[in-house]
Amino acid sequence: MKIGTVKEIAFRFDPKRVSVTIPVFIELEQRRKGVTREEIVDTYKQLVDKGLKAQLEMQSIVTGQLQVALDFFPDKPAKFVGIDPEYFEFPRL
């Protein structure tokens, strides 16, 4: 089920750590009107606490198109990168 759209894929090089990070920015569709940011943050934290993780998966072998898959893995620890505090970050596997 589609719940959003990839808006940007960035390439960030950290010269201090000599490391590369490739954040994927997605925009989730808002299905309910009148939901406050606080409600969204609370729901997000509850889902992450229950094991919500994100990962890139192949959507089409023909086109090479990728998709962001969200699923619950409660037995795996949440790994956050913490690149940009302005955005919610889904933990990765």
N, CA, C and O atoms as a Tinker XYZ file with bonds, in Angstrom:
   372  protein
     1  N      0.845000   -1.161000    0.000000    73     2
     2  CA     0.000000    0.000000    0.000000    64     1     3
     3  C      0.901000    1.237000    0.000000    63     2     4     5
     4  O      1.825000    1.339000    0.806000    81     3
     5  N      0.633000    2.143000   -0.880000    73     3     6
     6  CA     1.387000    3.382000   -0.949000    64     5     7
     7  C      0.892000    4.343000    0.126000    63     6     8     9
     8  O     -0.305000    4.611000    0.231000    81     7
     9  N      1.836000    4.862000    0.931000    73     7    10
    10  CA     1.458000    5.817000    1.976000    64     9    11
    11  C      2.224000    7.125000    1.871000    63    10    12    13
    12  O      2.079000    8.011000    2.713000    81    11
    13  N      3.048000    7.239000    0.822000    73    11    14
    14  CA     3.818000    8.468000    0.676000    64    13    15
    15  C      4.656000    8.435000   -0.582000    63    14    16    17
    16  O      4.530000    7.539000   -1.416000    81    15
    17  N      5.527000    9.449000   -0.702000    73    15    18
    18  CA     6.357000    9.629000   -1.883000    64    17    19
    19  C      7.772000   10.001000   -1.469000    63    18    20    21
    20  O      7.973000   10.771000   -0.531000    81    19
    21  N      8.753000    9.445000   -2.179000    73    19    22
    22  CA    10.144000    9.855000   -1.960000    64    21    23
    23  C     10.314000   11.238000   -2.568000    63    22    24    25
    24  O     10.045000   11.440000   -3.752000    81    23
    25  N     10.760000   12.185000   -1.759000    73    23    26
    26  CA    10.934000   13.564000   -2.214000    64    25    27
    27  C     12.373000   13.877000   -2.588000    63    26    28    29
    28  O     12.621000   14.695000   -3.473000    81    27
    29  N     13.327000   13.230000   -1.917000    73    27    30
    30  CA    14.729000   13.541000   -2.174000    64    29    31
    31  C     15.608000   12.404000   -1.668000    63    30    32    33
    32  O     15.329000   11.791000   -0.638000    81    31
    33  N     16.664000   12.140000   -2.409000    73    31    34
    34  CA    17.727000   11.248000   -1.956000    64    33    35
    35  C     18.996000   12.088000   -1.993000    63    34    36    37
    36  O     19.376000   12.600000   -3.046000    81    35
    37  N     19.637000   12.226000   -0.866000    73    35    38
    38  CA    20.803000   13.104000   -0.759000    64    37    39
    39  C     22.069000   12.278000   -0.565000    63    38    40    41
    40  O     22.014000   11.084000   -0.274000    81    39
    41  N     23.199000   12.935000   -0.732000    73    39    42
    42  CA    24.511000   12.333000   -0.514000    64    41    43
    43  C     25.246000   13.262000    0.434000    63    42    44    45
    44  O     25.515000   14.416000    0.101000    81    43
    45  N     25.568000   12.759000    1.615000    73    43    46
    46  CA    26.237000   13.601000    2.615000    64    45    47
    47  C     27.557000   12.969000    3.015000    63    46    48    49
    48  O     27.601000   11.829000    3.478000    81    47
    49  N     28.625000   13.720000    2.831000    73    47    50
    50  CA    29.959000   13.263000    3.207000    64    49    51
    51  C     30.390000   13.985000    4.472000    63    50    52    53
    52  O     30.313000   15.211000    4.551000    81    51
    53  N     30.841000   13.231000    5.452000    73    51    54
    54  CA    31.335000   13.798000    6.701000    64    53    55
    55  C     32.855000   13.657000    6.710000    63    54    56    57
    56  O     33.374000   12.566000    6.943000    81    55
    57  N     33.577000   14.765000    6.456000    73    55    58
    58  CA    35.040000   14.677000    6.376000    64    57    59
    59  C     35.702000   14.347000    7.714000    63    58    60    61
    60  O     36.796000   13.785000    7.745000    81    59
    61  N     35.036000   14.699000    8.822000    73    59    62
    62  CA    35.614000   14.393000   10.135000    64    61    63
    63  C     35.642000   12.884000   10.389000    63    62    64    65
    64  O     36.615000   12.353000   10.923000    81    63
    65  N     34.580000   12.216000   10.005000    73    63    66
    66  CA    34.492000   10.761000   10.214000    64    65    67
    67  C     34.917000    9.980000    8.980000    63    66    68    69
    68  O     35.064000    8.759000    9.026000    81    67
    69  N     35.114000   10.701000    7.864000    73    67    70
    70  CA    35.381000   10.092000    6.564000    64    69    71
    71  C     34.322000    9.019000    6.289000    63    70    72    73
    72  O     34.626000    7.847000    6.062000    81    71
    73  N     33.069000    9.474000    6.319000    73    71    74
    74  CA    31.953000    8.563000    6.084000    64    73    75
    75  C     30.910000    9.218000    5.192000    63    74    76    77
    76  O     30.831000   10.442000    5.087000    81    75
    77  N     30.122000    8.379000    4.561000    73    75    78
    78  CA    29.063000    8.833000    3.664000    64    77    79
    79  C     27.723000    8.349000    4.200000    63    78    80    81
    80  O     27.596000    7.208000    4.643000    81    79
    81  N     26.735000    9.216000    4.157000    73    79    82
    82  CA    25.371000    8.874000    4.525000    64    81    83
    83  C     24.473000    9.270000    3.358000    63    82    84    85
    84  O     24.666000   10.318000    2.743000    81    83
    85  N     23.506000    8.436000    3.064000    73    83    86
    86  CA    22.573000    8.716000    1.976000    64    85    87
    87  C     21.158000    8.713000    2.543000    63    86    88    89
    88  O     20.479000    7.686000    2.521000    81    87
    89  N     20.710000    9.870000    3.056000    73    87    90
    90  CA    19.351000    9.933000    3.594000    64    89    91
    91  C     18.308000    9.956000    2.480000    63    90    92    93
    92  O     18.522000   10.539000    1.417000    81    91
    93  N     17.185000    9.315000    2.748000    73    91    94
    94  CA    16.059000    9.299000    1.826000    64    93    95
    95  C     14.926000   10.046000    2.517000    63    94    96    97
    96  O     14.450000    9.630000    3.573000    81    95
    97  N     14.497000   11.151000    1.916000    73    95    98
    98  CA    13.436000   11.973000    2.496000    64    97    99
    99  C     12.112000   11.589000    1.844000    63    98   100   101
   100  O     11.972000   11.616000    0.621000    81    99
   101  N     11.141000   11.230000    2.689000    73    99   102
   102  CA     9.831000   10.848000    2.173000    64   101   103
   103  C      8.769000   11.772000    2.750000    63   102   104   105
   104  O      8.925000   12.329000    3.837000    81   103
   105  N      7.705000   11.919000    2.009000    73   103   106
   106  CA     6.554000   12.701000    2.464000    64   105   107
   107  C      5.389000   11.733000    2.601000    63   106   108   109
   108  O      4.947000   11.135000    1.620000    81   107
   109  N      4.900000   11.586000    3.814000    73   107   110
   110  CA     3.777000   10.688000    4.062000    64   109   111
   111  C      2.466000   11.411000    3.804000    63   110   112   113
   112  O      2.325000   12.594000    4.111000    81   111
   113  N      1.512000   10.691000    3.240000    73   111   114
   114  CA     0.192000   11.261000    2.983000    64   113   115
   115  C     -0.567000   11.385000    4.291000    63   114   116   117
   116  O     -0.565000   10.466000    5.110000    81   115
   117  N     -1.207000   12.506000    4.481000    73   115   118
   118  CA    -2.022000   12.707000    5.678000    64   117   119
   119  C     -3.439000   12.281000    5.352000    63   118   120   121
   120  O     -4.100000   12.875000    4.500000    81   119
   121  N     -3.892000   11.257000    6.030000    73   119   122
   122  CA    -5.219000   10.696000    5.743000    64   121   123
   123  C     -6.319000   11.349000    6.567000    63   122   124   125
   124  O     -7.482000   11.356000    6.163000    81   123
   125  N     -5.954000   11.896000    7.715000    73   123   126
   126  CA    -6.961000   12.539000    8.568000    64   125   127
   127  C     -6.665000   14.031000    8.636000    63   126   128   129
   128  O     -5.514000   14.433000    8.805000    81   127
   129  N     -7.670000   14.822000    8.508000    73   127   130
   130  CA    -7.518000   16.276000    8.606000    64   129   131
   131  C     -7.549000   16.705000   10.061000    63   130   132   133
   132  O     -8.203000   16.066000   10.884000    81   131
   133  N     -6.856000   17.767000   10.379000    73   131   134
   134  CA    -6.905000   18.323000   11.716000    64   133   135
   135  C     -6.012000   17.621000   12.728000    63   134   136   137
   136  O     -6.167000   17.830000   13.931000    81   135
   137  N     -5.081000   16.793000   12.267000    73   135   138
   138  CA    -4.170000   16.109000   13.184000    64   137   139
   139  C     -3.028000   17.065000   13.525000    63   138   140   141
   140  O     -2.423000   17.660000   12.633000    81   139
   141  N     -2.742000   17.209000   14.802000    73   139   142
   142  CA    -1.680000   18.131000   15.225000    64   141   143
   143  C     -0.315000   17.473000   15.105000    63   142   144   145
   144  O     -0.205000   16.248000   15.053000    81   143
   145  N      0.714000   18.293000   15.063000    73   143   146
   146  CA     2.089000   17.783000   15.000000    64   145   147
   147  C      2.396000   16.940000   16.242000    63   146   148   149
   148  O      3.080000   15.921000   16.144000    81   147
   149  N      1.902000   17.353000   17.390000    73   147   150
   150  CA     2.127000   16.608000   18.625000    64   149   151
   151  C      1.532000   15.202000   18.536000    63   150   152   153
   152  O      2.136000   14.239000   19.008000    81   151
   153  N      0.351000   15.086000   17.934000    73   151   154
   154  CA    -0.277000   13.776000   17.769000    64   153   155
   155  C      0.547000   12.896000   16.826000    63   154   156   157
   156  O      0.695000   11.694000   17.048000    81   155
   157  N      1.071000   13.506000   15.788000    73   155   158
   158  CA     1.899000   12.763000   14.838000    64   157   159
   159  C      3.171000   12.272000   15.521000    63   158   160   161
   160  O      3.559000   11.115000   15.356000    81   159
   161  N      3.821000   13.146000   16.289000    73   159   162
   162  CA     5.048000   12.778000   17.006000    64   161   163
   163  C      4.769000   11.649000   17.987000    63   162   164   165
   164  O      5.545000   10.698000   18.077000    81   163
   165  N      3.670000   11.748000   18.721000    73   163   166
   166  CA     3.315000   10.718000   19.695000    64   165   167
   167  C      3.079000    9.373000   19.009000    63   166   168   169
   168  O      3.570000    8.343000   19.471000    81   167
   169  N      2.335000    9.384000   17.920000    73   167   170
   170  CA     2.060000    8.154000   17.181000    64   169   171
   171  C      3.353000    7.564000   16.627000    63   170   172   173
   172  O      3.572000    6.355000   16.705000    81   171
   173  N      4.199000    8.410000   16.073000    73   171   174
   174  CA     5.485000    7.977000   15.530000    64   173   175
   175  C      6.314000    7.290000   16.616000    63   174   176   177
   176  O      6.855000    6.209000   16.384000    81   175
   177  N      6.417000    7.898000   17.785000    73   175   178
   178  CA     7.200000    7.319000   18.882000    64   177   179
   179  C      6.624000    5.974000   19.324000    63   178   180   181
   180  O      7.375000    5.044000   19.620000    81   179
   181  N      5.305000    5.868000   19.370000    73   179   182
   182  CA     4.673000    4.597000   19.739000    64   181   183
   183  C      5.009000    3.500000   18.729000    63   182   184   185
   184  O      5.303000    2.367000   19.111000    81   183
   185  N      4.964000    3.841000   17.435000    73   183   186
   186  CA     5.266000    2.855000   16.396000    64   185   187
   187  C      6.727000    2.412000   16.457000    63   186   188   189
   188  O      7.025000    1.225000   16.323000    81   187
   189  N      7.637000    3.367000   16.659000    73   187   190
   190  CA     9.059000    3.029000   16.772000    64   189   191
   191  C      9.297000    2.155000   18.003000    63   190   192   193
   192  O     10.079000    1.206000   17.948000    81   191
   193  N      8.629000    2.467000   19.106000    73   191   194
   194  CA     8.757000    1.656000   20.321000    64   193   195
   195  C      8.284000    0.212000   20.092000    63   194   196   197
   196  O      8.761000   -0.716000   20.745000    81   195
   197  N      7.343000    0.038000   19.159000    73   195   198
   198  CA     6.834000   -1.302000   18.858000    64   197   199
   199  C      7.672000   -2.015000   17.802000    63   198   200   201
   200  O      7.374000   -3.151000   17.433000    81   199
   201  N      8.731000   -1.344000   17.310000    73   199   202
   202  CA     9.653000   -2.014000   16.392000    64   201   203
   203  C      9.594000   -1.583000   14.949000    63   202   204   205
   204  O     10.142000   -2.278000   14.093000    81   203
   205  N      8.947000   -0.452000   14.628000    73   203   206
   206  CA     8.870000    0.006000   13.242000    64   205   207
   207  C     10.260000    0.345000   12.717000    63   206   208   209
   208  O     11.009000    1.083000   13.358000    81   207
   209  N     10.603000   -0.197000   11.548000    73   207   210
   210  CA    11.893000    0.061000   10.895000    64   209   211
   211  C     11.630000    0.338000    9.411000    63   210   212   213
   212  O     10.586000   -0.024000    8.870000    81   211
   213  N     12.601000    0.986000    8.773000    73   211   214
   214  CA    12.513000    1.280000    7.339000    64   213   215
   215  C     13.737000    0.717000    6.631000    63   214   216   217
   216  O     14.830000    0.663000    7.194000    81   215
   217  N     13.532000    0.298000    5.386000    73   215   218
   218  CA    14.658000   -0.129000    4.563000    64   217   219
   219  C     14.295000    0.053000    3.091000    63   218   220   221
   220  O     13.122000    0.020000    2.717000    81   219
   221  N     15.320000    0.246000    2.266000    73   219   222
   222  CA    15.099000    0.334000    0.831000    64   221   223
   223  C     14.995000   -1.067000    0.259000    63   222   224   225
   224  O     15.777000   -1.952000    0.609000    81   223
   225  N     14.022000   -1.263000   -0.627000    73   223   226
   226  CA    13.831000   -2.540000   -1.297000    64   225   227
   227  C     13.645000   -2.297000   -2.788000    63   226   228   229
   228  O     13.212000   -1.223000   -3.204000    81   227
   229  N     13.973000   -3.294000   -3.574000    73   227   230
   230  CA    13.758000   -3.227000   -5.013000    64   229   231
   231  C     12.266000   -3.304000   -5.293000    63   230   232   233
   232  O     11.593000   -4.239000   -4.859000    81   231
   233  N     11.748000   -2.307000   -6.027000    73   231   234
   234  CA    10.339000   -2.325000   -6.404000    64   233   235
   235  C     10.170000   -2.984000   -7.754000    63   234   236   237
   236  O      9.206000   -3.714000   -7.984000    81   235
   237  N     11.126000   -2.721000   -8.662000    73   235   238
   238  CA    11.035000   -3.278000  -10.002000    64   237   239
   239  C     12.428000   -3.661000  -10.492000    63   238   240   241
   240  O     13.327000   -2.823000  -10.545000    81   239
   241  N     12.595000   -4.900000  -10.839000    73   239   242
   242  CA    13.875000   -5.353000  -11.389000    64   241   243
   243  C     14.090000   -4.734000  -12.766000    63   242   244   245
   244  O     15.223000   -4.436000  -13.143000    81   243
   245  N     13.015000   -4.542000  -13.512000    73   243   246
   246  CA    13.108000   -3.995000  -14.868000    64   245   247
   247  C     13.613000   -2.552000  -14.859000    63   246   248   249
   248  O     14.518000   -2.210000  -15.620000    81   247
   249  N     13.034000   -1.699000  -13.999000    73   247   250
   250  CA    13.403000   -0.279000  -13.986000    64   249   251
   251  C     14.481000    0.047000  -12.956000    63   250   252   253
   252  O     15.099000    1.110000  -13.022000    81   251
   253  N     14.709000   -0.851000  -12.012000    73   251   254
   254  CA    15.660000   -0.566000  -10.945000    64   253   255
   255  C     15.108000    0.378000   -9.897000    63   254   256   257
   256  O     15.849000    0.875000   -9.049000    81   255
   257  N     13.822000    0.623000   -9.954000    73   255   258
   258  CA    13.187000    1.546000   -9.009000    64   257   259
   259  C     13.142000    0.929000   -7.614000    63   258   260   261
   260  O     12.860000   -0.258000   -7.449000    81   259
   261  N     13.427000    1.764000   -6.619000    73   259   262
   262  CA    13.416000    1.320000   -5.232000    64   261   263
   263  C     12.195000    1.867000   -4.512000    63   262   264   265
   264  O     11.569000    2.828000   -4.961000    81   263
   265  N     11.869000    1.242000   -3.393000    73   263   266
   266  CA    10.800000    1.746000   -2.534000    64   265   267
   267  C     11.270000    1.678000   -1.092000    63   266   268   269
   268  O     12.139000    0.877000   -0.747000    81   267
   269  N     10.693000    2.518000   -0.258000    73   267   270
   270  CA    10.969000    2.473000    1.173000    64   269   271
   271  C      9.929000    1.555000    1.788000    63   270   272   273
   272  O      8.730000    1.829000    1.733000    81   271
   273  N     10.400000    0.464000    2.375000    73   271   274
   274  CA     9.506000   -0.502000    3.010000    64   273   275
   275  C      9.514000   -0.262000    4.511000    63   274   276   277
   276  O     10.574000   -0.142000    5.126000    81   275
   277  N      8.336000   -0.193000    5.090000    73   275   278
   278  CA     8.187000   -0.044000    6.538000    64   277   279
   279  C      7.617000   -1.347000    7.076000    63   278   280   281
   280  O      6.648000   -1.882000    6.537000    81   279
   281  N      8.228000   -1.854000    8.144000    73   279   282
   282  CA     7.745000   -3.087000    8.753000    64   281   283
   283  C      8.156000   -3.100000   10.220000    63   282   284   285
   284  O      8.985000   -2.299000   10.652000    81   283
   285  N      7.576000   -4.004000   10.964000    73   283   286
   286  CA     7.872000   -4.105000   12.387000    64   285   287
   287  C      8.864000   -5.229000   12.644000    63   286   288   289
   288  O      8.657000   -6.367000   12.223000    81   287
   289  N      9.947000   -4.891000   13.344000    73   287   290
   290  CA    10.964000   -5.828000   13.778000    64   289   291
   291  C     11.238000   -5.551000   15.256000    63   290   292   293
   292  O     12.253000   -4.940000   15.590000    81   291
   293  N     10.348000   -5.992000   16.140000    73   291   294
   294  CA    10.469000   -5.644000   17.554000    64   293   295
   295  C     11.706000   -6.229000   18.232000    63   294   296   297
   296  O     12.136000   -5.725000   19.269000    81   295
   297  N     12.282000   -7.287000   17.659000    73   295   298
   298  CA    13.443000   -7.922000   18.286000    64   297   299
   299  C     14.770000   -7.289000   17.873000    63   298   300   301
   300  O     15.820000   -7.650000   18.405000    81   299
   301  N     14.730000   -6.356000   16.937000    73   299   302
   302  CA    15.966000   -5.709000   16.482000    64   301   303
   303  C     16.021000   -4.290000   17.035000    63   302   304   305
   304  O     15.012000   -3.585000   17.032000    81   303
   305  N     17.198000   -3.863000   17.512000    73   303   306
   306  CA    17.303000   -2.516000   18.083000    64   305   307
   307  C     17.140000   -1.428000   17.017000    63   306   308   309
   308  O     17.493000   -1.629000   15.855000    81   307
   309  N     16.614000   -0.297000   17.417000    73   307   310
   310  CA    16.449000    0.837000   16.508000    64   309   311
   311  C     17.804000    1.508000   16.299000    63   310   312   313
   312  O     18.502000    1.828000   17.261000    81   311
   313  N     18.170000    1.718000   15.023000    73   311   314
   314  CA    19.430000    2.385000   14.687000    64   313   315
   315  C     19.103000    3.730000   14.042000    63   314   316   317
   316  O     18.533000    3.791000   12.953000    81   315
   317  N     19.470000    4.794000   14.728000    73   315   318
   318  CA    19.224000    6.138000   14.214000    64   317   319
   319  C     20.543000    6.756000   13.781000    63   318   320   321
   320  O     21.580000    6.522000   14.402000    81   319
   321  N     20.501000    7.545000   12.717000    73   319   322
   322  CA    21.684000    8.241000   12.235000    64   321   323
   323  C     21.734000    9.652000   12.811000    63   322   324   325
   324  O     22.808000   10.143000   13.162000    81   323
   325  N     20.579000   10.306000   12.909000    73   323   326
   326  CA    20.514000   11.632000   13.504000    64   325   327
   327  C     21.108000   12.738000   12.656000    63   326   328   329
   328  O     21.747000   13.647000   13.185000    81   327
   329  N     20.907000   12.677000   11.352000    73   327   330
   330  CA    21.488000   13.677000   10.448000    64   329   331
   331  C     20.809000   15.028000   10.571000    63   330   332   333
   332  O     21.477000   16.054000   10.703000    81   331
   333  N     19.491000   15.034000   10.527000    73   331   334
   334  CA    18.765000   16.294000   10.473000    64   333   335
   335  C     17.605000   16.269000   11.465000    63   334   336   337
   336  O     16.590000   15.627000   11.196000    81   335
   337  N     17.730000   16.948000   12.601000    73   335   338
   338  CA    16.681000   16.897000   13.622000    64   337   339
   339  C     15.363000   17.550000   13.200000    63   338   340   341
   340  O     14.359000   17.421000   13.901000    81   339
   341  N     15.358000   18.245000   12.072000    73   339   342
   342  CA    14.130000   18.880000   11.583000    64   341   343
   343  C     13.125000   17.827000   11.091000    63   342   344   345
   344  O     11.922000   18.085000   11.051000    81   343
   345  N     13.624000   16.647000   10.719000    73   343   346
   346  CA    12.774000   15.611000   10.148000    64   345   347
   347  C     12.651000   14.426000   11.100000    63   346   348   349
   348  O     13.558000   14.154000   11.886000    81   347
   349  N     11.512000   13.718000   11.020000    73   347   350
   350  CA    11.372000   12.456000   11.723000    64   349   351
   351  C     12.319000   11.470000   11.049000    63   350   352   353
   352  O     12.506000   11.507000    9.833000    81   351
   353  N     12.899000   10.611000   11.830000    73   351   354
   354  CA    13.788000    9.603000   11.260000    64   353   355
   355  C     13.250000    8.227000   11.606000    63   354   356   357
   356  O     13.059000    7.890000   12.774000    81   355
   357  N     13.008000    7.437000   10.566000    73   355   358
   358  CA    12.640000    6.057000   10.794000    64   357   359
   359  C     13.911000    5.273000   11.045000    63   358   360   361
   360  O     14.871000    5.413000   10.289000    81   359
   361  N     13.948000    4.448000   12.090000    73   359   362
   362  CA    15.148000    3.650000   12.311000    64   361   363
   363  C     15.319000    2.647000   11.182000    63   362   364   365
   364  O     14.347000    2.208000   10.567000    81   363
   365  N     16.557000    2.297000   10.922000    73   363   366
   366  CA    16.843000    1.336000    9.848000    64   365   367
   367  C     17.189000   -0.013000   10.446000    63   366   368   369
   368  O     17.493000   -0.134000   11.633000    81   367
   369  N     17.134000   -1.015000    9.597000    73   367   370
   370  CA    17.507000   -2.358000   10.048000    64   369   371
   371  C     19.000000   -2.493000   10.168000    63   370   372
   372  O     19.496000   -3.558000   10.536000    81   371
